[in-house]
Amino acid sequence: MEYLYPSKEVKGYSQVVKAGKDMEFCGLGLLKLNANEVCSLKTNDEEAALVVLSGKCNVVVNGKEFIGLGERKDVFSGNPASVYIPIQSSFKVEEAQGFVLEAAVVSAKAEKKFEPFVVMPKEVVCDHRGILNYQRDVRDIIVANGEGKVHRIVVGETISCPGQWSSYPSHKHDDYNPPYEAKMEEVYYFKIKPEEGFGVQVMYNDDLSLRKAYMLKDGDAVIIPEGYHPVAAAPGFQVYYLWVMAGDYGRKLVPKDDPKLAWLSNVAPLLK
């Protein structure tokens, strides 16, 4: 099975990962509009979050308007503006600044229909995580704040510091074993700064029947149906990834850390 989806040029809307085909629940599409361009789309049987990567846009969902969304020049320079789009919805995106708009449309198969809503940059929950050489900044976009407002979708962003690991110590969430582990698929979409840099996606499971590593370039995506999945940033480069998770057993995030790395949890208290 191939887990890496290499970067491709995007004009208008491009479907990268299709829910129900490439993954059971999760999907990813990319949107790139030039000045004043408009794109109209439908969600059908998926709920979605439109995350503004760079630029500014107006979004209309089922007649409800969200105007002037987006205030960052790239994914490394601030929190995102995002719009939740329910199933069976029509939505229109219009570039609103006279430049180029880049956005991601992450999605999850769903059956329950809710109301659209916006998550403004100031509402994104930010957290610096990790110690030593596994530090990163995590931005929760639709996580705890989505309870009762969405069906399955969980969305956020992570920025790995240069030369550091993230999603580390390695964790997985591919087994339904409450209360110790949730079962949720995941998709990562990557940006690298500077663009000529790279990162590494590692994927493995306990018996190493899954044992892969991918060189990550700007614009790549990775699907994660199973296994532990840490990410490394090459020294001198920041690695960003947008993540979307969904499963059939609720939205609570309960990852299982690799037991071989459990000793790392004893290091943190010594450093405080």
C-alpha positions in Angstrom: 0.0 0.0 0.0 1.3 3.5 -0.9 0.8 6.1 1.8 2.5 9.1 0.2 0.7 11.5 -2.2 3.4 13.6 -3.8 2.8 17.3 -4.4 1.0 18.3 -7.6 0.3 21.7 -9.1 -3.1 23.0 -8.0 -5.4 25.2 -10.1 -8.9 25.8 -8.8 -10.0 22.8 -6.8 -8.1 19.5 -6.7 -9.1 16.3 -4.8 -6.0 14.7 -3.2 -7.4 12.0 -0.9 -11.0 10.7 -1.4 -13.0 9.6 1.6 -14.6 6.2 0.8 -11.9 5.4 -1.7 -8.4 6.2 -0.5 -9.5 6.2 3.1 -12.7 5.0 4.8 -13.5 8.2 6.5 -11.0 11.0 5.8 -10.6 13.2 2.7 -8.4 16.1 1.6 -8.8 18.6 -1.2 -6.8 21.7 -2.1 -8.0 25.0 -3.4 -5.9 27.7 -5.2 -7.7 30.7 -6.6 -6.2 33.8 -8.3 -7.4 37.3 -7.7 -11.2 37.5 -7.5 -11.7 33.9 -8.7 -14.7 32.0 -7.4 -15.1 28.2 -6.8 -18.4 26.4 -6.0 -18.4 23.0 -4.4 -20.7 20.5 -2.6 -20.0 18.2 0.4 -22.5 15.4 -0.3 -22.0 12.8 2.4 -19.0 14.4 4.0 -18.7 17.1 6.5 -15.8 19.4 5.9 -13.5 22.2 7.2 -12.2 24.8 4.9 -8.8 25.9 6.3 -7.3 29.1 4.9 -3.6 28.4 4.3 -2.8 31.8 3.0 -4.6 34.8 1.6 -8.1 36.1 2.3 -11.5 34.8 1.1 -15.3 35.1 1.4 -17.2 31.9 2.0 -20.9 31.3 1.6 -22.4 28.0 3.0 -26.0 27.3 2.2 -26.6 31.0 1.9 -24.8 31.9 5.1 -21.9 34.4 4.5 -18.5 34.4 6.2 -16.7 37.5 4.9 -13.0 38.4 5.0 -11.5 35.2 6.3 -7.8 34.8 6.5 -5.0 37.0 7.8 -1.7 35.1 7.4 0.7 35.2 4.5 1.6 31.5 5.0 0.9 28.7 7.4 4.0 29.6 9.5 2.9 33.1 10.2 -0.2 32.8 12.4 -3.3 30.9 13.2 -5.8 29.9 10.5 -9.3 31.0 9.8 -11.6 28.0 9.1 -15.2 27.3 8.2 -17.1 24.2 9.1 -19.3 22.9 6.3 -22.0 20.3 7.0 -23.0 17.3 4.9 -25.3 17.9 2.0 -24.2 21.5 1.6 -23.3 23.8 -1.2 -20.6 26.3 -0.6 -18.8 29.0 -2.6 -15.3 30.4 -2.0 -14.2 33.8 -3.4 -10.7 35.2 -3.3 -11.1 38.5 -1.5 -7.7 40.3 -1.4 -6.7 40.6 -5.0 -3.8 38.2 -4.7 -3.7 34.3 -4.5 -5.8 32.3 -2.1 -4.6 28.9 -0.9 -7.0 26.7 1.2 -7.4 23.1 2.2 -10.7 21.3 2.4 -10.4 18.4 4.9 -13.4 16.2 5.2 -14.9 13.2 7.0 -17.7 10.8 6.1 -20.7 11.7 8.2 -24.5 11.1 8.6 -25.5 13.9 11.0 -26.1 17.4 9.7 -25.2 20.4 11.8 -25.0 24.2 11.2 -22.0 25.9 9.5 -19.7 27.9 11.7 -16.5 29.8 11.6 -13.4 29.4 13.7 -11.4 32.6 13.8 -7.6 32.7 14.4 -8.1 34.0 17.9 -10.3 31.0 18.7 -7.7 28.4 17.8 -6.2 26.7 20.8 -2.4 26.7 20.7 0.0 24.6 22.7 3.8 24.1 22.7 4.5 20.5 23.3 7.6 18.3 23.8 11.0 18.6 25.3 14.6 18.2 24.2 14.7 17.5 20.4 11.0 16.7 20.0 9.3 20.1 20.3 6.5 21.5 18.2 3.6 23.9 18.2 0.1 22.4 17.9 -3.0 24.4 16.9 -6.4 22.8 17.6 -8.9 24.1 15.1 -11.9 21.8 15.5 -11.2 19.5 18.4 -12.9 20.0 21.8 -14.8 23.0 20.5 -16.5 20.7 18.0 -18.4 18.6 20.4 -22.1 18.8 19.7 -21.4 20.9 16.6 -19.9 18.3 14.2 -20.3 14.6 13.7 -16.8 13.0 13.3 -14.3 15.5 12.0 -11.2 16.5 14.1 -8.9 19.2 12.6 -5.7 20.9 13.6 -2.2 22.0 12.6 1.3 21.1 13.9 4.6 23.0 13.2 7.8 21.0 14.0 10.7 23.1 15.1 13.8 22.8 12.8 15.7 19.6 13.4 13.1 18.3 15.8 10.6 15.4 15.9 6.9 15.7 16.3 4.0 13.3 16.8 6.6 11.9 19.2 7.0 9.9 21.3 5.5 7.7 18.6 1.8 7.1 19.0 -1.0 5.4 17.1 -4.8 5.3 17.1 -5.8 2.3 15.0 -7.4 0.0 17.5 -10.7 0.3 19.3 -9.6 -0.4 22.9 -11.4 2.0 25.3 -10.3 3.6 27.5 -6.7 3.1 26.3 -6.9 3.8 22.6 -9.2 5.3 20.1 -9.6 4.1 16.5 -9.3 7.0 14.1 -7.8 7.4 10.6 -5.7 10.5 9.8 -4.4 12.5 6.9 -1.4 14.9 7.0 -0.9 17.7 4.5 2.7 19.2 4.6 4.3 22.6 3.9 8.0 23.2 4.3 9.9 26.4 5.1 12.0 27.2 3.2 10.4 25.3 0.3 13.5 23.6 -0.8 13.8 21.8 2.5 12.4 18.5 3.6 11.1 16.4 6.4 10.7 12.7 7.0 7.5 10.7 7.8 8.1 7.4 9.6 5.4 4.8 9.8 5.5 1.4 11.6 3.6 -1.0 13.8 4.5 -3.2 16.7 5.5 -6.3 14.6 7.1 -4.1 11.9 4.8 -5.6 9.2 4.5 -1.8 8.5 7.9 -0.2 8.2 8.2 2.8 6.0 9.8 6.2 5.7 9.1 9.0 3.2 11.0 12.1 2.3 8.5 14.9 2.6 8.5 17.9 0.3 6.4 21.0 0.3 2.8 20.2 -0.7 3.0 16.4 -0.1 0.2 14.5 1.8 0.3 11.2 3.7 -2.6 8.9 4.7 -2.4 7.2 8.0 -4.8 4.3 8.3 -2.7 2.5 10.9 0.5 2.4 12.8 2.8 4.8 14.7 3.6 7.9 12.6 6.2 10.3 13.9 7.5 13.2 11.7 11.0 14.7 11.6 12.1 18.1 10.4 15.5 18.4 8.8 17.8 20.9 10.6 17.3 24.4 9.2 13.7 23.8 8.1 10.3 24.1 9.6 7.7 21.4 8.8 4.0 22.2 9.0 1.2 19.7 8.7 -2.5 20.1 8.6 -4.2 17.0 10.1 -7.7 15.6 9.9 -8.9 12.6 11.9 -12.2 10.7 11.9 -13.5 7.3 13.0 -16.6 5.4 13.8 -16.3 5.5 17.6 -16.6 9.1 18.6 -14.2 12.1 18.5 -12.2 11.7 21.8 -8.5 11.6 21.0 -6.9 8.7 22.9 -3.6 7.8 21.3 -1.5 4.9 22.4 2.2 5.6 22.8 4.8 3.1 21.6 5.5 1.1 24.8 9.2 0.8 23.7 9.4 4.5 24.2 7.6 4.7 27.5 10.9 5.5 29.3 10.8 9.0 27.7 8.0 10.0 30.0 10.4 9.7 32.9 12.7 12.3 31.4 10.4 15.3 31.5 10.2 15.5 35.3 14.0 15.6 35.5 14.2 18.6 33.2 11.7 20.8 35.2 
